[in-house]
Amino acid sequence: MLPDFRIGQIIIRSYALMVDMAIVVGLLLLGVFGALDDERRPAAWVDAGLGVLVGGIVGGRLGHVGIHWQYFAEHPENIIKVWQGGLDWHGAVLGGLLAMLLVCRIREVSFRQISDTLAFILPMGAALAYTGCLMVSCGHGREVTSLANIHPPIALELPDLYGVVAPRLASQLYGVVFSLLLIGVAGLLAWRIAHPGVRFWLVLALLALGTFGIGFTRGDSVPMVGALRLDQVLDLLTAAGALATAVLAARPIQPEPIQLPTWPEQI
């Protein structure tokens, strides 16, 4: 598709550009919503976003290495070469949330309120990541016999990661469309659900279920667990964990007990 393009002497990698856009827009949204929550502390929300970024890179890389351990066991020197590509979104979400929880405690900001903003940022980032994969052919769809019976845009002439062009299910395009729809769902949830800290987990569960379905169309090599790809198993585990957390987050927040002043006894 469009692996990279040049502006003068500068070569811009398409996938990196999409990821960078997701990072910049996500941090900007956190700063804006942080200012709306408390105009004196938007930087604390941005710090939480930076925590998500660092934790996401570490967790995403560990997840990718774990999924493809057969390769990395033979090439351990490549484990830390994250700049060559290879992040698992399940590990990125887990690592990012753990880092955000730590930053929220240090900076004394609400994890629940920030997660509500992430309900918009998560599908936006997914849409840009799928767009990047469509450009560089990562996460490509499996081959079909021809386009005679499966018409565009369900299937397209697309390359795989090695540049082999063939009629394929447009897996990356499915992801882009689904992620954009999920942004609308996040807006609907923001309108219908006022309880803080619930919306993100519902959006995460839906995203995981969507990627699970898209997994049946993908043609890239991933270890199998029975009839499912390993990443599909992680999709189901992520969806189940997110739904369980949404139920817990929907419980009423217990108010802090009121501390009555104590008066010294009269002598």
JODAVEN-V715172 format. One record per residue. N is the residue number from 1. RES is the residue in three letters. PHI is phi in radians with two decimals (none if undefined). PSI is psi in radians with two decimals (NA if undefined). Layout:
n	res	phi	psi
N	RES	PHI	PSI
N	RES	PHI	PSI
This chain:
n	res	phi	psi
1	MET	none	-1.68
2	LEU	-2.43	1.31
3	PRO	-1.02	-0.72
4	ASP	-2.77	2.90
5	PHE	-2.54	2.85
6	ARG	-2.05	2.38
7	ILE	-2.11	1.77
8	GLY	1.14	-2.14
9	GLN	-1.65	0.04
10	ILE	-1.69	2.21
11	ILE	-1.74	2.16
12	ILE	-1.90	2.13
13	ARG	-1.42	2.25
14	SER	-1.10	-0.83
15	TYR	-1.12	-0.76
16	ALA	-1.06	-0.65
17	LEU	-1.10	-0.76
18	MET	-1.10	-0.76
19	VAL	-1.14	-0.74
20	ASP	-1.09	-0.69
21	MET	-1.08	-0.74
22	ALA	-1.07	-0.72
23	ILE	-1.14	-0.84
24	VAL	-1.12	-0.83
25	VAL	-1.14	-0.69
26	GLY	-1.08	-0.77
27	LEU	-1.16	-0.66
28	LEU	-1.11	-0.76
29	LEU	-1.10	-0.70
30	LEU	-1.11	-0.70
31	GLY	-1.12	-0.72
32	VAL	-1.16	-0.87
33	PHE	-1.18	-0.54
34	GLY	-1.14	-0.67
35	ALA	-1.18	-0.62
36	LEU	-1.19	-0.59
37	ASP	-1.28	-0.77
38	ASP	-2.72	1.82
39	GLU	-1.08	-0.23
40	ARG	-1.56	-0.18
41	ARG	-2.34	0.68
42	PRO	-1.14	-0.49
43	ALA	-1.10	-0.54
44	ALA	-1.15	-0.66
45	TRP	-1.18	-0.70
46	VAL	-1.14	-0.68
47	ASP	-1.04	-0.69
48	ALA	-1.09	-0.68
49	GLY	-1.13	-0.68
50	LEU	-1.13	-0.61
51	GLY	-1.09	-0.74
52	VAL	-1.04	-0.73
53	LEU	-1.08	-0.88
54	VAL	-1.16	-0.84
55	GLY	-1.11	-0.60
56	GLY	-1.16	-0.70
57	ILE	-1.13	-0.80
58	VAL	-1.14	-0.87
59	GLY	-1.14	-0.69
60	GLY	-1.13	-0.68
61	ARG	-1.20	-0.74
62	LEU	-1.08	-0.69
63	GLY	-1.12	-0.75
64	HIS	-1.11	-0.75
65	VAL	-1.11	-0.70
66	GLY	-1.12	-0.74
67	ILE	-1.14	-0.69
68	HIS	-1.87	0.69
69	TRP	-1.09	-0.54
70	GLN	-1.02	-0.67
71	TYR	-1.30	-0.84
72	PHE	-1.24	-0.39
73	ALA	-1.14	-0.52
74	GLU	-1.58	-0.31
75	HIS	-2.31	1.11
76	PRO	-1.10	-0.38
77	GLU	-1.17	-0.29
78	ASN	-1.58	-0.07
79	ILE	-1.06	-0.74
80	ILE	-1.51	-0.05
81	LYS	-1.45	1.11
82	VAL	-1.16	-0.42
83	TRP	-1.18	-0.26
84	GLN	-1.51	0.01
85	GLY	1.72	2.74
86	GLY	2.04	1.44
87	LEU	-2.30	2.35
88	ASP	-1.67	2.26
89	TRP	-1.22	-0.52
90	HIS	-1.12	-0.85
91	GLY	-1.13	-0.61
92	ALA	-1.12	-0.74
93	VAL	-1.14	-0.80
94	LEU	-1.10	-0.86
95	GLY	-1.10	-0.69
96	GLY	-1.13	-0.72
97	LEU	-1.20	-0.68
98	LEU	-1.11	-0.74
99	ALA	-1.15	-0.68
100	MET	-1.14	-0.69
101	LEU	-1.04	-0.73
102	LEU	-1.13	-0.79
103	VAL	-1.14	-0.68
104	CYS	-1.08	-0.65
105	ARG	-1.23	-0.69
106	ILE	-1.19	-0.74
107	ARG	-1.56	-0.08
108	GLU	1.04	0.91
109	VAL	-2.15	2.85
110	SER	-1.41	2.07
111	PHE	-1.10	-0.69
112	ARG	-1.09	-0.81
113	GLN	-1.17	-0.69
114	ILE	-1.17	-0.65
115	SER	-1.10	-0.54
116	ASP	-1.09	-0.64
117	THR	-1.21	-0.62
118	LEU	-1.11	-0.37
119	ALA	-1.05	-0.48
120	PHE	-1.56	-0.66
121	ILE	-1.21	-0.65
122	LEU	-1.05	-0.95
123	PRO	-1.18	-0.52
124	MET	-1.11	-0.77
125	GLY	-1.11	-0.66
126	ALA	-1.12	-0.72
127	ALA	-1.08	-0.75
128	LEU	-1.21	-0.64
129	ALA	-1.15	-0.76
130	TYR	-1.10	-0.66
131	THR	-1.09	-0.76
132	GLY	-1.07	-0.71
133	CYS	-1.15	-0.62
134	LEU	-1.11	-0.59
135	MET	-1.28	-0.67
136	VAL	-1.90	0.06
137	SER	1.28	0.36
138	CYS	-1.41	2.65
139	GLY	1.08	0.63
140	HIS	-1.20	2.77
141	GLY	-1.43	2.85
142	ARG	-1.35	2.70
143	GLU	-1.24	2.60
144	VAL	-2.10	2.84
145	THR	-1.11	-0.77
146	SER	-2.85	3.04
147	LEU	-1.62	0.13
148	ALA	-1.19	-0.70
149	ASN	-1.79	-0.32
150	ILE	-2.07	1.82
151	HIS	-1.56	2.72
152	PRO	-1.07	2.57
153	PRO	-1.62	0.20
154	ILE	-1.08	-0.73
155	ALA	-2.30	2.57
156	LEU	-2.49	2.83
157	GLU	-1.33	1.83
158	LEU	-2.35	2.62
159	PRO	-1.47	2.74
160	ASP	-1.57	-3.00
161	LEU	-1.13	-0.35
162	TYR	-1.71	0.08
163	GLY	1.56	0.11
164	VAL	-1.41	1.99
165	VAL	-1.52	2.31
166	ALA	-2.79	2.83
167	PRO	-1.12	2.15
168	ARG	-2.39	2.65
169	LEU	-1.11	2.36
170	ALA	-1.46	1.18
171	SER	-1.02	-0.78
172	GLN	-1.13	-0.66
173	LEU	-1.15	-0.66
174	TYR	-1.01	-0.74
175	GLY	-1.12	-0.69
176	VAL	-1.08	-0.86
177	VAL	-1.11	-0.78
178	PHE	-1.09	-0.73
179	SER	-1.14	-0.69
180	LEU	-1.12	-0.70
181	LEU	-1.11	-0.62
182	LEU	-1.19	-0.50
183	ILE	-1.10	-0.73
184	GLY	-1.11	-0.67
185	VAL	-1.10	-0.70
186	ALA	-1.06	-0.68
187	GLY	-1.14	-0.69
188	LEU	-1.13	-0.71
189	LEU	-1.15	-0.64
190	ALA	-1.11	-0.54
191	TRP	-1.35	-0.61
192	ARG	-1.69	-0.43
193	ILE	-2.04	1.95
194	ALA	-1.63	-0.33
195	HIS	-1.15	2.17
196	PRO	-1.20	2.54
197	GLY	1.51	0.08
198	VAL	-1.74	-0.69
199	ARG	-1.07	-0.72
200	PHE	-1.02	-0.76
201	TRP	-1.19	-0.60
202	LEU	-1.17	-0.74
203	VAL	-1.13	-0.72
204	LEU	-1.08	-0.73
205	ALA	-1.09	-0.75
206	LEU	-1.15	-0.70
207	LEU	-1.08	-0.75
208	ALA	-1.11	-0.72
209	LEU	-1.16	-0.64
210	GLY	-1.13	-0.79
211	THR	-1.18	-0.53
212	PHE	-1.06	-0.81
213	GLY	-1.14	-0.74
214	ILE	-1.11	-0.50
215	GLY	-1.00	-0.51
216	PHE	-1.20	-0.29
217	THR	-1.74	-0.12
218	ARG	-1.45	2.63
219	GLY	-2.06	0.00
220	ASP	-1.31	2.73
221	SER	-1.45	2.17
222	VAL	-2.50	2.50
223	PRO	-0.96	2.53
224	MET	-1.78	2.57
225	VAL	-2.13	1.64
226	GLY	1.18	-2.18
227	ALA	-1.57	-0.05
228	LEU	-1.93	2.61
229	ARG	-1.20	2.65
230	LEU	-1.05	-0.67
231	ASP	-1.19	-0.46
232	GLN	-1.22	-0.64
233	VAL	-1.08	-0.75
234	LEU	-1.13	-0.59
235	ASP	-1.03	-0.83
236	LEU	-1.14	-0.72
237	LEU	-1.11	-0.70
238	THR	-1.13	-0.77
239	ALA	-1.09	-0.76
240	ALA	-1.13	-0.77
241	GLY	-1.13	-0.68
242	ALA	-1.17	-0.73
243	LEU	-1.13	-0.72
244	ALA	-1.11	-0.70
245	THR	-1.19	-0.61
246	ALA	-1.10	-0.69
247	VAL	-1.11	-0.76
248	LEU	-1.14	-0.70
249	ALA	-1.21	-0.39
250	ALA	-1.37	-0.17
251	ARG	-1.15	2.57
252	PRO	-1.01	2.42
253	ILE	-1.33	2.14
254	GLN	-1.26	2.23
255	PRO	-1.19	2.64
256	GLU	-1.13	2.37
257	PRO	-1.11	2.42
258	ILE	-1.38	2.18
259	GLN	-1.59	1.91
260	LEU	-1.37	2.50
261	PRO	-1.20	2.53
262	THR	-1.76	2.37
263	TRP	-1.85	2.44
264	PRO	-1.15	2.48
265	GLU	-1.18	2.48
266	GLN	-1.34	2.47
267	ILE	-1.66	NA
